[in-house]
Amino acid sequence: MNVLILGSGGREHAFAWKIAKSSLCKKLLIAPGNAGTEQIGRNIDISITDFQKIKDLCLKEEINMLIVGPEGPLVNGIYDFFHEDEKLQHITVIGPSKKGAQLEGSKEFSKEFMMKYGIPTAAYQSFTKDTLEEGYQFLETLSPPYVLKADGLAAGKGVLIPETLEEAKTSLKEMLADAKFGDASNKVVIEEHLKGMELSVFVLTDGISYKILPSAKDYKRIGEGDSGLNTGGMGAVSPVPFADRFFIEKVEREIIIPTIKGLVEEDIDYKGFIFIGLMVENGNPKVIEYNVRMGDPETEVVIPRIKSDLLNLFRGIGNGSFSEVDFNISEEVATTVMLVSGGYPGSYEKGKEMTGFNEVEDSVIFHAGTKNSNDRILTNGGRVLAITSFGNNIDEALNKSFTNAEKINFEGKYYRKDIGFDL
C-alpha cells in the first residue's frame, strides 16, 4: 500500500515508525514531516490544510491510504473532501467526517452529545458575548476553581482554570468580549471543576466496531510537580497503573459503548481514533473532553505498545474487516520524556543544532519540532524530541528515557525530571 501521513510532530513520526515496519507498506510519504520522518519515508513540503495540493499529491503518488495526524484538517472536512470526490473515493481516510470532528471542534457540540447519550461528564452551560451577564451569574453558582473552555479550536490553549470568582469573570470577559482566542472563543463553555486523577483512553473505530488501545497519562505543565504554564505535553506513561481491567471495563460500559452508539444514532461517519480524556474520582470516570485524533505525546507511548500490524488494522477499517483483525498489546510499560526548547511554552529560538543521537541506547527517539539542514538536525519548534523507552515497570522505563535525555545536546534544552511522579 502507498500511504500518506499528514502532520509534522512526534505523533506523526510514531505513526510513520510503526507503519514502516508493516509488510503491507510499499511507499510512505509524510507531509510535511520532520527530520525523523525523513529517515523512514519521504517528506513532502505541503500545507496540511491545502486540500487541493493533497489531492494532487495523492493522485500523482497513487496513494491508497491517508492518515490524518492533527485535528485541523479533520475539523475542516478533509474526510468529506475525499469521500465526495470521485477520483479520491477509493482512498481510505483514517479520521472522522467533518460532523464527527465536531466532537473536538466544538466544546458545546461534544457536551450536548455527552448529555444526550448519558455519558458521565461535568455540569456545564455555554455563553456568548450577548449572554455575558448570565455567564457571570452561572459562575456564582459554582465552587472554585472554575473551568472556561473556548468552544472552537485554540491550538490547545483555549482552556482556562481561574482560581477565584473575580479572575473567572475577568477571563470570561476577555474570551467573549475581547476575543482573547479570536473566533474560537465566540462561544465559551463554563464547566464545574472535576477533581481526581486524569488519564486518557484511546479507541480505534470503523464507526460500528472498536478496539480499545492502551491507556496513557500525559503531563501538561512545564514545571515539575505539575506547576507553571500548560504545554502540548512534557511526557507520558502507558499503561496507567490504576486503570486495571475492571476500570477499563467500566469505561467501556459507561463511556465507549454509549459514544459509539451515539455516533451510529447521529449517522456520523467515523473511521479513526477517539481520544477520551477522563477525570477519575473514587474509581468513577467522567469525560473531560473528546479529541478526534491521537494525543501527543501519548501516541509515542501508545503506538509502540501495539504489537499488531497497525497498517493492517487501518486496512480493515477501509475494507470492512476491522472487527475480525487481530489486536495485541505488549505487557511492557512505555514512557516518553519530551525535550523542549528553552523558553517554551513562551517565546523560544529555533535553529539550534542537536548532537548525541548516536549515543542513545535502549530508547526510540521520536522527532517533533526538528528539521534537517545540510545533514545537521536543528530544533524547529517548542517541543523538539520525545524519548520513548520500555521497561518491566515505570521506573525502569523512565530511567532509560532520562539517561538518554542527557545524551542529546542542544542550546537551551529542558525536560521534566519527574514524569510519572504521581503514579
Buried (B, 14 or more C-beta within 10 A) or exposed (E): BBBBBBBBBBBBBBBBBBBBEBEBBEBBBBBBBBBBBBBBBBBBEBEBBEBEBBBEBBEEBEBBBBBBBBBBBBBBBBBBBBBEEEEBEEBBBBBBBBBBBBBBBBBBBBBBBBEEBEBBBBEBBBBBBEBBEEBBEBBEEBEEBBBBBBBBBBEBBBBBBBEEBEBBBEBBBBBBEEEBBEEBBBBBBBBBEBEBBBBBBBBBBBBBBBBBBBBBBBBBBBEBEBEBEBBBBBBBBBBBBEBEEEBBEBBBEBBBBBBBEBBEEBEBBBBBBBBBBBBBEEEEBBBBBBBBBBBBBBBBBBBBBBEBBBBBBBBBBBEEEBEEBEBEBBEBBBBBBBBBBBEBBEEBEBEBEBEEBEEBEEBBBBBBBBBBEEEEBBBBBBBBBBBBBBBEEBEBBBBBBBBBBEBBBBEBBBBBEBBBEEB
